[in-house]
Amino acid sequence: MYIQDTHKSHLDTNFVDWQKSPLSGPPDNQCVEVSFTCDAVGLRDSRNPDGAVLVFDHGEWEAFCGGVRRGSFRLPQ
């Protein structure tokens, strides 16, 4: 899912407008940032903006968001 993946080289990965939750703030500032292009979604660590970017096509992103809404990624208690 990184930008360098060859099977996604056809996607527009010119991410410019990065956004993060307005609830993200001190003291930890631990958040991810997301950016959208016409056919891709980028996800990066807000504390390391020059680091790796995960790249999803829109179908993958929708599947991920659906999993979040359903609680599929909750940690075991």
Residue, then its C-alpha position, 0 to 999 in steps of 0.5 A: m500500500y505504499i506509494q512505491d507499489t507498482h500495482k498502484s503506479h497508475l494512481d494520482t498520488n499528488f497529495v496536497d491538501w492533508q487533513k486531520s481531525p480537529l480533535s487532534g491536539p496537545p499533549d500527544n498530537q498522535c493523529v493520522e492525516v488523510s489526503f484525497t486525489c481523484d482516484a487515490v487516498g493517502l494516509r500518513d502519520s501527522r508527526n512524521p509528514d515526510g515519512a511513508v504514505l499509505v496509498f489506497d484506491h477509493g474502493e479500498w478506502e471505502a472498505f476500510c471506513g466500513g470496517v471502522r464503522r462496524g468495529s472490525f478493528r477494535l482491540p481485544q479487551 
